[in-house]
Amino acid sequence: MTFRFRPFHMGILASLIAALMVVVLPETLLEGGRELYFDRLTQLFPPRHSDDIVVVDIDRKAFSSVGDQKWQRANTAALIDKIAVQKPAVIAFDLVFSTDCDTAAPANQALAAALSRAPTLLGFLLSDVEGAAPQPLPPLAIAKSLTVPEIWFLPGAETSCPVFQKAAASSAASFLIGDEDSRVRRVQAFSIVGADPFPALGLEAVRRYLKIKTPILGGTPPWLKLGRDLFSLAEDGSLRFVASDQAEIARRTVSAADVLVDNPPRDYFEGKIVFIGSSMPNLGGLRGSAAEPLVASVQIHADLANSLIQKFVPTRHDWFVDWEAGYVLLAGLLIALLTVRFRPWAIALGGVAVIAMSLGLSALMYSRAAWLIDGFTVALALALVLLVAAFSQFAETRRAERVARQRFSQYLPQSVVDRYIDNPNARPMAGEDRQVTALFTDIEAFSNLAGRVSPHVLVGLLNVYFAEVTKLVSDHGGMVDKIVGDAVHAFFNAPEDLENHVDKAIECALAIFRLTEEMRERLDFKVQEFGRTRIGIETGMAVLGEVGIAGKLDYTAHGNAINLAARLQDANKFLGTTICVGPAAEKESARPLRPLGKHEIRGFGTMELFTADDLMKMT
């Protein structure tokens, strides 16, 4: 037995391939779409925003507020003094004071003095030039299990002047590395300069805000323990954050110009994390984030701090890929299962529902646990399975429809077949009065044949016989009404108009005679002494349409001419003929039919009968 792939099998195969693709496809191939999907998730389900994070922006308003419109270190010192007096938890600078390090300069002395009045963090930048490591070094405990990501090692760092570092509480990395689309979605948790590890600016700010003495770093991939909270880092040692939109940025941001004139309330900075940076393009601090195309880099550090404080750090573990592949396989099998019972449009709707459910589950996992399940790749993989399953079912449906049209057209006119297949919900055809030419066949001595031949052999002979006879009926424009036992009942001029339908029926009868006589000479038929085929033909008015109940409908014709054709087929026995034609059919035929005289036909009385046997010799 030949195995043939069904739509269900194609769906299973597509599910296996899609699940394998989730695992083996290179990360970079789908990274763009995946990251945009994650961006959308983080924006749809943002964490709460801490009221203890404030960003002081040295913005255009601040530049305009000073006399020469040039913000100087003396202005920064005055700004720190205004904030420090309110006792903030920490002041974190997204600024690097790396030039003009003369300790005798009054502005430098003022800034160093201001830095010492509050716990301050000085950021440093990535540099290709080796130099001294930043100072002071924040505390960090290293677990033995730690595998250090290579990206953490820096060739060098651009730091603030030593005089400022001595006045600061600690140093932290303030540089940001964007993705291929230049958007910053994650921050490198630690950077190693020389042999010393330094945390990211937002991370160190949170440590001081929470008053955690020594964080612990360990694991493969790395994890970070801040107090009682454990945060999983990505394989490359980065922390993903939730980017704030413009409304939240505006809410937590205050202009440095307003701080200098005591515009915020007196206790505005008390106990809070205060980030100081600039949104001015000339200071080079504008970056793209998941929420905004351009945002001050100090806002990104504030976003990381907020994610840590709220304990909502978007996380994607390496083993998520295995989960996603398993889910794609199971969901794909569900889509494949739809092909067993449903048509393509239903499969498409069901598949879309499965994909929508998958995206919903991804969103639910993120909103509850901050887990980044790759709904983008899962949806693409399931869309592939759906496409294969629906297309396979469509192809199978078209194939089945084509076979149905081909086979049923052997028994019904093509228009009737098309009506049943194209309009399965159409109402039954009402009765129609029309002239119909009926052709009835019968196999001579069939009862004897059935008595001496095994049923298996007999069915095999009849299958060949009916297949070839009914094809001749169809080829001549007729409709096979039914097959009853060994008899074929056929109509011409029903349900569609057929010109010269009487002659077409006679031509069909002659073709059947020639075919069946040739068939009787075939070895299988000859061995069984297969009988001749007798045929009766008559024409007349009949009622044509569908009759029966909802469970069983039959498209047929009823009328005296139909019944008479059956009697004429039987009359061949005593007439000694093969094709017997009724009087009405003889009148409408252009063929020269030989009269047989008047004969009594049971139920119809005496009538003139004719035969087409002589035409066999002419053809």
N, C-alpha and C positions, 0 to 999 in steps of 0.2 A: 504494500500500500504506500503510495507516494505522499509524503508529508508536505503540506502547503502552508506557508506562513499566513496566518489570519491577522486581522488588525490587533487582536489581543497579544499575539506573539510579537508583533512589531512594536507595540507599546512597551512590552517587557524589555525588549532589546534596547529601545530608546531610553528607558529608565536606567538600565545598566550603564549605557554609554554616558548619559547625562551625569549620573553619580560619579563615574570615573573621571569625567571632565572637571568636576568640582575639585577633585583631589589633585589631578595632574596638570591642569592648566597653569601656566606661569602667573605668578601674582601680578606682574606688570600688565598682563593682557587686559584684565578687567578692573585694574586699580582705579582708573578715572571714574567709571560709573559707580563702583563700590563706594568710593569716598564721597561722591555727591549724594549717594543714598544715605550714608552715615551722617552727612551734614544735615540732610533733611530731618532725619530722626532726632538729632540733637536739638534742632530748632523747634520741632513739634512737641517735644517733651523736655523742656528745660528744667533744671533743678531750681529750688528756691534761691533767691539772691540774698546773700548776707548783708545786713545793715552795718556790719563792722568792717567793711572794705570801702575805702575812699580813695579816689584818684585825684591828685592835684595836677592840673594841666598847665604847663607854662605855654600858653596858647598865644594867639595873635593879640588878644585883649591884654595879656600880661606884657607882651613886648611893647604895646602902645602905651601902657601905663607908666613906663619909665621914661626919663627925660630924653635920652638920645635914641630911644626905641631899640636899644641893644641890651639884652638881658645879660647881666654880668654876675660873677661869683658873689659879689657883695649882695646882689638882689636875692640870690639863692640862700645866702646866709640869713638874710632878714626873713625870708620865707620859712626857713627851718625854725628860727626863733619863735615865730608866730605859732607854729604847729607844736613845737616841743613844750611850750608852756602849758598845753592842755594834756600833757602826759599820754601820748599815743602808745600803743603796744609796741609798734615798730614803724620806722620810716624806711621804705625801700626805694632806692634810686635806680630808675632806668636811664641813668645818665652816667657817663664816664668822664671824670676830670683828669685827663691823662697828659695835658700839655701845661706849659707855664707853671712849673713846679717850684718856683722860688719861694722858699719858706719865709723869706723876709717881706714878701709882698703883703700889704695890709689886707687885700681881698682874700688871699689864701689863708692868712691868720684868722680872719673873721669866719670863713667857711669852716676851717678845722675846729674852731671853738664852737660853732653852731652844731657841727656833727657830733660833738661830745656831749651835748645837752640832752640827747635822747638816744635810745637804741636804734642805730642806723645801719642799713645794709648798703654796701656799694657794689654795684654791678660791674662786671668786666666782660670784654668782648673777645671773640676768637681772633687769634693772630697767627700768622705764618712765621713770625720771628720769635725765636726762643728767648726767654727772659726769666726774671724772677717770678715765682708763683704769687698769686694774690694773697693779701693778708687783711684781716685775721682769718684763720682757718676754722670753719664751723665744726662742732663735734659730730662724730659719726662712728658707730660701731659696725664692724664688718663680720658677718657670719662666715664660717669656713666653707659653707656650701655655695658661696657666691661665684657665679661665672660673670666676669666683667665684660660687657659689650665693647667691641673694639672701637666703636664710634665715640666712646667716652674719652678716649685719649686725645688730648689736644697738643699740637706742636708748640703752642705758646698762647699767651693771653695779653690783651691790651688792658692795663689796669689804671686805676686812678693814682695820683701822685702819692708817694709814701706818707707825706704829711697828713693826707686825708685818710689813708688806710689806718694809720695809727689812732685816729680819732673815732673810727667806725667800730661798730660792734662785731661785724663779720662781713665777709665777701661772698658773692653769689654770681652765678653765670646769668647774664642778661641777654646774650645773643639768642637768636631764633633762626631755625632752619625750616624753610618751607618745603612743600611737596613739589612735584613736577609742574603743577599749575600755579606755583608760587604762593599758595595759601598755607598758612600756618595752622595746623590742626593738633599738633602735639609738641611738647617741650621736652628736650633732653633732660632727664631727671638729675643726672650728675655729670660733671665734667672733671677729668683728671688732668691736672697741670703738674708736670714733674711726677711726683708720686702721691700728690695730695688730691683727695676728692672734694669737689665743691658742688653744693646743690644748686638747683635753678632758683632764680630770684623769688618766684612765687612760693616755691616749696620752703625755702628758708624763712620767708616772711610768716608762713603759717606755723612753722615750728616755734618761732618766738612768740607768736600770738597765743598758741596753745600752751606755752611754757613747758615744752618738752625738752628735757636736758639733752638726751642722746638718742637720736633715731637709729634704727637697726636696718642694715641692708644685707640681703643674702638671696640665695636661691638661683635656680636655672629653669626658666628665665627669671630675671631678678624680681624680688618683691621688696617692699619698703614698709617698715613698721613705724608708725608715728603714734607713740603712746600705746593705746589699746587697739588702734585701727591698723589694719593690714591692707596695703594697696598693691595690686599686681601691676608690674610694669610690662610693657611690650617687650618682644624678644630683643629689640634694639635698645632697650633701656629707656624708653620714652614714656611720658605721661600724656594721655589725651585729655583735653579740656573741653568744656562746653562754651562756645563763643557766645557772647552777649550781643543782643541786637542794639540798634541805635537808641532805643528808648531807655534800656537799662544803663547803657553807657552814659547817657545824659543825666540819669538819676543819681548815679554815684560819683559824678565828676564835678569838680569845682575849679574855677579859674584861679590861677596863682594871684592874679590881680585882685580878686575878691578877698583872698586870704590876707593879703597885705593891708587891706583896709578894714580888717575885722568884720567882713560881711557874714561869714558863717557864724552860727551861734557859739557862745563861749565854750561849751562842752562838746562841740561838733566832732573833734578828733580824739576825744578821751577813750582810751582802751581799744582803739581801732588800728587796723593795718592801713597805713597811709603810703600809697605809691605816688612817687613824683616822677613825671616824665613830660614829654612834649608832643603835641600833635602838629607841630610846625614842620612842613616838608623839608625845610633847609637843615633840620637837625637829623634827617635821615631815619626817622622812627616810624614811618608808615608801612604797614604790612596788610596783606589780605588775610581774612579769617573765614570760617565757615558761614558766618552771618553777614559780614560786610566786605565789600571789595577792597576798601582801604580803611584801616583803623590804626590808631597810635599803638605802638608795640607795648607801651605801658599797660594798655587795656588788656592785652593778651596775658601778661603776667598776673593781672588782677583776676582774669577769668580762671586761670589755673588755681589761684588761691581760693577762689570761691568753690570750685569743684572739690578741692580737698577739704575745706571746712564743712561743706554739705555732705561729704562722704559719698559723692556721686561722680566718680571718675569713669567715663566711658571706657570699657575694657573689651578687648578681643583676644581671647586665648588661642593658642595654636591648635588645640584640639577641637575648636569650634568647626574647623573644616571637616573633620570626620563626622561630627554631628550633622552638618549640613548635607554631606554626601549621603548619609543614611536617610535623612529626611527626604531628600530628592528621590531616592530609590523607592521609599514607601509611598510618597505622594504620587510619584510617577506610576507605580503599580495601581494605585487607586484610579488614576486617569485611564490607564490601560483597561481596567476592569469595566469602565463605562462603555467600552466598545462591545462588550458581550451583549448588552441589552438595548443600547440606545443608538439613535441615528446621529450623523455628524453634527447637526446643529445642537442637539442635546449634549453631546460630548464636549463641544466648544463651550457651552454655558457652564457645564460641570467643571471643565478644566479651568476656566476663568475664575470660578468660585474657589477652586483649590488654590490657585495662585493668590487670590485676594486673601484667603485664610492664612496662607503662608506669610504674606506681608503683615497681616494683623498679628500673628504670633511673634514675628520679629519685633514689631513695635511694642507688644506687651512685655516681652523679655527685656527690652531696653528700658521701658518706663518703670519696671519693677526692680530690676537688678543692675541696670546700666550695662548690660551685655550687648555687644554689637554683633548681632547675628546678620550674616550677609544676605539680606532679603533680595538684593539686586541680582546676585549670581544665582540664587535659588530660583527666583522668578524666571530668569533667562533659561535655566536648565529645564524647568517645568514647562515653559513655553515651547521649548524644543520637543519635549515629550508630547505635549498637546498637539503640536503641529503634525508630528509623525502619526499619532494615534488618530486624529481627526481626518488627516489626508488618507490614511490607510483605510479607515472606515468608509470614507467617501468613495475611494476607489473600489472597495468591496461592494458597497451599495450600488455603484454604477455597474459593476460587473454582474451582480445578481439581477439588476434591472435589465441589463442587456440580454442575459440568458433568459429571463422571464419573457421579455418581448419576443425573443427569437422562438422560444418553445410555444408560448401561447398563440403566437401568430400562425402556428400550424393548425390551430383549432378555431381561432376567431379572426375576424378581419383586423387589420392593423389598427384601424380607428377605435375599435372596441377595446383592444389591448391597451392602446395609449390612454383611453379614457379611464380604465380601471387603475392603471399604474400612476398616471399623472394627477388624477383626482380621486384618491382613495376614499375621500369623505363625501363624494358626490352622491346625490340621491339616485335610487334605482331608475332606470329608463322606463318611462311609461309605455303602455302598449301602443303600437303604431301599425296602421293598416297599410300594407304594401304587397305588391305582387312578389312572390317568392318562387323560385324553381328549386325543388327538393330532389336530392340524389341520395338514394339509400343503397347500401351494398350488403352482401351476405356471402358467406363462404359455403360452398356446396359440401354436403356430408360432414359438416363440422362436428355434429354430435358423435358420429362414429370416430372421427379423428381424436376428439377429446377422450373417448373411452379407451383407446388403445395406446395413446402416447402419454408418457409421464407428464405431470403438471410442470415440472421444471423445464422440460424440452418444449412443451407447448407454449409456455410463456415466452421463451426465447424466440420461437418462430413468430408469435404474434407481435412481439416488440418490433421486430424487423418489418413485418407486414404493415402494421399501423403507421410506423414512422414514415415509410415510403409512400403509402397511399395518401395519408393526410397532407404530406408535402405537395403531392400533385394537386390536391384540392386547393391548397393555398396558392400554388403557382397559377391556377386558372381563375383566381379571384373569388373562390368560394370560401365559406366559413364552415368549419367542422363544428357541428352542434354538439354531438356527443358520440361516444363509442360505447355500444351496448353489446356485451358478449363478443361475438365475432363480427358485428355489424358496425358500419360507419354511417352516421347521419350527417348529411351536409346540405347547406343552403347556398344559393346563388342569388345575387341582388339583395343581400341582407348582410349587415344593416345599411351598407352604402349602395348607391346606385351602381349597377354594372350593365354596360351596354351589351346587347345580344346575350343576355344571361342564359337563355335556353340553349343556344348553340354552345356557349361556354361550358354548360353542364354536360352536353353531349360530347364535346371534345374531351372533357375531363374523364367521362366514362370510358371513351375509347383509349385514353392514355392509361387508365387504371387496368383495363383489360390487357393491353400490351405488357404493362409492368408485371401484373400478377401471373401472366402466362410465362414470362421470362423467369419470374421468381420460382415457379413450380419446377423449372428445370435445374434450379440450383440444387446441389447435392443434399443439403440438410432438408430442404422441402420435398425433394423427389423421393428420398428414402421413406418419408412419412406419408407419401401419397397425398400431399396437400391438395385440397379441392379447388375447383374453379371459383371465380368471383362472379356473382350475379348482381345486376344493377337495375334499379327502377328509377324512372325520372318522370316528374309531372310538375306543372306550373299552375299557379292560381293565387288568389288573394289569401292572405294570412295575417294574423295578429302577431307582431314581433315585439319582444321586450323581455324584461326581467320578471320572473315569477318565482315565488317561494317565500320563505320566511327569512328573518334576519340572519339566522345561523346558516342558511343554505339557500343561495340564490342561483337561478339558472337562466341564462340568456338563450331563449329559444323561440320557435315560431309554432303557431297553432292554426290549423285550417284543414279543409277537406283535401286540398292538394297535397298537403304533407302526409296525411293518412293514406291517400291513394298511392303515393310514391312507394310507401312501404308495402302495399298490396301488390303493386306491379313488380317489385323485386321478387316477391314470392311467386308471382304468376309465371316467372321464367321456368319454374319447375315443370308445369304441364304444357307450356308453349314450346319448350325445347330451345329457348333462346338464352342469350347472355345479357343483353341490354333491352329492356322493355320500356317504351315511351308512351305516355298517356296522350289522349286526344288534344287536350289544350296545349300541351308542349309541342305536338306535331304541327299545329296550326301556326305557331309563332316561330318555328324553326325554318331556317333557310336550307337545311340539309335535306337530301333526298332520303326519306325514311321508307322502309318497306312495310306496307300494311299487313296485319295479321288477321284481319277480319274482326267480327264482333264476338266478344266473349263476356261471360258473366263474371263479375268481380264482386266477391262477397261484401255486402254492405253498401255497394255503389250501383248495382244493377248491371245491365248489358251496355257495353261501350266498344267503340272501335279502338283497337290497340295497334301499336307500331313497334318496329325493332330497328336498331341501328347496327345490327350485326353485319349487314352487307357493307357498311362503311369501313369495316376492318380490312376487307380485301382491297378497298380503294386506297387506303393509307398504308 
